[in-house]
Every structure is written in C-alpha cells, then in structure tokens.
Amino acid sequence: PDGDFDTLHVRRNDFIRQYKSCVISSEKLFNNTEKELTPGRTVFIATDERDKEYFRPMAGVYDVVFLDNFKEELG
C-alpha cells in the first residue's frame, strides 16, 4: 500500500522436471522465508508455478501479488 514491497523468485516447473530433490512444499517455502518477510507487507512473487494455490500459506499472511495482477497496467 505504501509502495514498499518484498519479492521472491520461485522456480517450480523446470525444477520439478530437472531437480526433483530441490522441490519443496508450500509450507516449507513459507517457513524458509517468514523470518525475512514482514506480515501484512506486499510480496511480489515472480514464478513459473501455474497453480497459484501453491502460495496459499503465504497469502494468508502477506499481500501476495503476481505479474498476472498487473496485466491491465502493462497493457
């Protein structure tokens, strides 16, 4: 809301195919990042994950946005 935001780059699809041992659950992603992110703050997530439900644990704590949220502004 005030223009400040945090950001994450979460690679999923290519990792699922090539680096299966590196793929983590959404809960683990949340746990691994919660010390770095501020509750209630906007978090922009750049990702190739098609199922945005994967980020549900984060969406309950942060104002999660994706590139798709800016389609109108980007034209």
PyMOL CGO cylinders between C-alpha atoms (Angstrom):
from pymol import cmd
from pymol.cgo import CYLINDER

trace = [
    CYLINDER, 0.00, 0.00, 0.00, 2.82, 2.50, 0.69, 0.3, 1, 1, 1, 1, 1, 1,
    CYLINDER, 2.82, 2.50, 0.69, 4.90, 1.46, -2.32, 0.3, 1, 1, 1, 1, 1, 1,
    CYLINDER, 4.90, 1.46, -2.32, 7.32, -0.75, -0.40, 0.3, 1, 1, 1, 1, 1, 1,
    CYLINDER, 7.32, -0.75, -0.40, 7.30, -4.45, -1.15, 0.3, 1, 1, 1, 1, 1, 1,
    CYLINDER, 7.30, -4.45, -1.15, 9.32, -7.62, -0.86, 0.3, 1, 1, 1, 1, 1, 1,
    CYLINDER, 9.32, -7.62, -0.86, 9.88, -10.02, -3.73, 0.3, 1, 1, 1, 1, 1, 1,
    CYLINDER, 9.88, -10.02, -3.73, 10.57, -13.69, -4.31, 0.3, 1, 1, 1, 1, 1, 1,
    CYLINDER, 10.57, -13.69, -4.31, 11.57, -15.59, -7.43, 0.3, 1, 1, 1, 1, 1, 1,
    CYLINDER, 11.57, -15.59, -7.43, 10.16, -19.11, -7.13, 0.3, 1, 1, 1, 1, 1, 1,
    CYLINDER, 10.16, -19.11, -7.13, 11.11, -21.59, -9.84, 0.3, 1, 1, 1, 1, 1, 1,
    CYLINDER, 11.11, -21.59, -9.84, 8.91, -24.67, -9.91, 0.3, 1, 1, 1, 1, 1, 1,
    CYLINDER, 8.91, -24.67, -9.91, 8.17, -26.18, -13.31, 0.3, 1, 1, 1, 1, 1, 1,
    CYLINDER, 8.17, -26.18, -13.31, 11.71, -26.63, -14.60, 0.3, 1, 1, 1, 1, 1, 1,
    CYLINDER, 11.71, -26.63, -14.60, 12.85, -27.79, -11.16, 0.3, 1, 1, 1, 1, 1, 1,
    CYLINDER, 12.85, -27.79, -11.16, 10.12, -30.42, -10.99, 0.3, 1, 1, 1, 1, 1, 1,
    CYLINDER, 10.12, -30.42, -10.99, 11.49, -31.92, -14.21, 0.3, 1, 1, 1, 1, 1, 1,
    CYLINDER, 11.49, -31.92, -14.21, 15.23, -31.44, -13.70, 0.3, 1, 1, 1, 1, 1, 1,
    CYLINDER, 15.23, -31.44, -13.70, 15.92, -31.05, -9.97, 0.3, 1, 1, 1, 1, 1, 1,
    CYLINDER, 15.92, -31.05, -9.97, 13.29, -33.09, -8.16, 0.3, 1, 1, 1, 1, 1, 1,
    CYLINDER, 13.29, -33.09, -8.16, 15.28, -33.14, -4.93, 0.3, 1, 1, 1, 1, 1, 1,
    CYLINDER, 15.28, -33.14, -4.93, 15.14, -29.31, -4.80, 0.3, 1, 1, 1, 1, 1, 1,
    CYLINDER, 15.14, -29.31, -4.80, 11.35, -29.06, -4.99, 0.3, 1, 1, 1, 1, 1, 1,
    CYLINDER, 11.35, -29.06, -4.99, 9.83, -28.03, -1.66, 0.3, 1, 1, 1, 1, 1, 1,
    CYLINDER, 9.83, -28.03, -1.66, 6.30, -27.83, -0.32, 0.3, 1, 1, 1, 1, 1, 1,
    CYLINDER, 6.30, -27.83, -0.32, 4.48, -24.53, 0.01, 0.3, 1, 1, 1, 1, 1, 1,
    CYLINDER, 4.48, -24.53, 0.01, 4.65, -24.87, 3.79, 0.3, 1, 1, 1, 1, 1, 1,
    CYLINDER, 4.65, -24.87, 3.79, 8.42, -25.26, 3.66, 0.3, 1, 1, 1, 1, 1, 1,
    CYLINDER, 8.42, -25.26, 3.66, 8.72, -22.22, 1.39, 0.3, 1, 1, 1, 1, 1, 1,
    CYLINDER, 8.72, -22.22, 1.39, 6.66, -20.24, 3.89, 0.3, 1, 1, 1, 1, 1, 1,
    CYLINDER, 6.66, -20.24, 3.89, 8.75, -21.46, 6.83, 0.3, 1, 1, 1, 1, 1, 1,
    CYLINDER, 8.75, -21.46, 6.83, 12.02, -20.74, 5.00, 0.3, 1, 1, 1, 1, 1, 1,
    CYLINDER, 12.02, -20.74, 5.00, 11.03, -17.15, 4.20, 0.3, 1, 1, 1, 1, 1, 1,
    CYLINDER, 11.03, -17.15, 4.20, 8.98, -15.99, 7.18, 0.3, 1, 1, 1, 1, 1, 1,
    CYLINDER, 8.98, -15.99, 7.18, 12.00, -14.57, 9.05, 0.3, 1, 1, 1, 1, 1, 1,
    CYLINDER, 12.00, -14.57, 9.05, 12.81, -12.39, 6.02, 0.3, 1, 1, 1, 1, 1, 1,
    CYLINDER, 12.81, -12.39, 6.02, 9.31, -11.11, 5.22, 0.3, 1, 1, 1, 1, 1, 1,
    CYLINDER, 9.31, -11.11, 5.22, 7.06, -8.74, 7.21, 0.3, 1, 1, 1, 1, 1, 1,
    CYLINDER, 7.06, -8.74, 7.21, 3.49, -9.87, 7.93, 0.3, 1, 1, 1, 1, 1, 1,
    CYLINDER, 3.49, -9.87, 7.93, 0.95, -7.75, 6.07, 0.3, 1, 1, 1, 1, 1, 1,
    CYLINDER, 0.95, -7.75, 6.07, 3.52, -6.41, 3.62, 0.3, 1, 1, 1, 1, 1, 1,
    CYLINDER, 3.52, -6.41, 3.62, 3.11, -6.77, -0.15, 0.3, 1, 1, 1, 1, 1, 1,
    CYLINDER, 3.11, -6.77, -0.15, 5.15, -9.64, -1.58, 0.3, 1, 1, 1, 1, 1, 1,
    CYLINDER, 5.15, -9.64, -1.58, 5.58, -9.81, -5.35, 0.3, 1, 1, 1, 1, 1, 1,
    CYLINDER, 5.58, -9.81, -5.35, 6.24, -13.40, -6.42, 0.3, 1, 1, 1, 1, 1, 1,
    CYLINDER, 6.24, -13.40, -6.42, 7.85, -13.98, -9.81, 0.3, 1, 1, 1, 1, 1, 1,
    CYLINDER, 7.85, -13.98, -9.81, 7.20, -17.61, -10.63, 0.3, 1, 1, 1, 1, 1, 1,
    CYLINDER, 7.20, -17.61, -10.63, 6.54, -20.17, -13.30, 0.3, 1, 1, 1, 1, 1, 1,
    CYLINDER, 6.54, -20.17, -13.30, 4.13, -22.01, -10.97, 0.3, 1, 1, 1, 1, 1, 1,
    CYLINDER, 4.13, -22.01, -10.97, 0.78, -22.18, -12.73, 0.3, 1, 1, 1, 1, 1, 1,
    CYLINDER, 0.78, -22.18, -12.73, -1.23, -23.21, -9.68, 0.3, 1, 1, 1, 1, 1, 1,
    CYLINDER, -1.23, -23.21, -9.68, -1.30, -20.10, -7.51, 0.3, 1, 1, 1, 1, 1, 1,
    CYLINDER, -1.30, -20.10, -7.51, -2.92, -22.15, -4.74, 0.3, 1, 1, 1, 1, 1, 1,
    CYLINDER, -2.92, -22.15, -4.74, 0.62, -23.33, -4.02, 0.3, 1, 1, 1, 1, 1, 1,
    CYLINDER, 0.62, -23.33, -4.02, 1.17, -19.92, -2.39, 0.3, 1, 1, 1, 1, 1, 1,
    CYLINDER, 1.17, -19.92, -2.39, -1.92, -20.10, -0.16, 0.3, 1, 1, 1, 1, 1, 1,
    CYLINDER, -1.92, -20.10, -0.16, 0.09, -20.33, 3.09, 0.3, 1, 1, 1, 1, 1, 1,
    CYLINDER, 0.09, -20.33, 3.09, 1.84, -17.06, 2.20, 0.3, 1, 1, 1, 1, 1, 1,
    CYLINDER, 1.84, -17.06, 2.20, -1.35, -15.36, 1.02, 0.3, 1, 1, 1, 1, 1, 1,
    CYLINDER, -1.35, -15.36, 1.02, -2.81, -15.76, 4.49, 0.3, 1, 1, 1, 1, 1, 1,
    CYLINDER, -2.81, -15.76, 4.49, -0.02, -13.64, 5.99, 0.3, 1, 1, 1, 1, 1, 1,
    CYLINDER, -0.02, -13.64, 5.99, 1.16, -11.32, 3.20, 0.3, 1, 1, 1, 1, 1, 1,
    CYLINDER, 1.16, -11.32, 3.20, -0.45, -9.29, 0.42, 0.3, 1, 1, 1, 1, 1, 1,
    CYLINDER, -0.45, -9.29, 0.42, 0.75, -11.67, -2.30, 0.3, 1, 1, 1, 1, 1, 1,
    CYLINDER, 0.75, -11.67, -2.30, 0.77, -10.40, -5.89, 0.3, 1, 1, 1, 1, 1, 1,
    CYLINDER, 0.77, -10.40, -5.89, 1.94, -11.90, -9.19, 0.3, 1, 1, 1, 1, 1, 1,
    CYLINDER, 1.94, -11.90, -9.19, 2.71, -10.49, -12.63, 0.3, 1, 1, 1, 1, 1, 1,
    CYLINDER, 2.71, -10.49, -12.63, -0.82, -11.52, -13.64, 0.3, 1, 1, 1, 1, 1, 1,
    CYLINDER, -0.82, -11.52, -13.64, -2.15, -8.93, -11.20, 0.3, 1, 1, 1, 1, 1, 1,
    CYLINDER, -2.15, -8.93, -11.20, -0.70, -6.17, -13.39, 0.3, 1, 1, 1, 1, 1, 1,
    CYLINDER, -0.70, -6.17, -13.39, -1.96, -7.23, -16.83, 0.3, 1, 1, 1, 1, 1, 1,
    CYLINDER, -1.96, -7.23, -16.83, -4.16, -4.16, -17.19, 0.3, 1, 1, 1, 1, 1, 1,
    CYLINDER, -4.16, -4.16, -17.19, -1.38, -1.76, -16.22, 0.3, 1, 1, 1, 1, 1, 1,
    CYLINDER, -1.38, -1.76, -16.22, 1.09, -3.48, -18.55, 0.3, 1, 1, 1, 1, 1, 1,
    CYLINDER, 1.09, -3.48, -18.55, -1.30, -3.47, -21.48, 0.3, 1, 1, 1, 1, 1, 1,
]
cmd.load_cgo(trace, "trace")
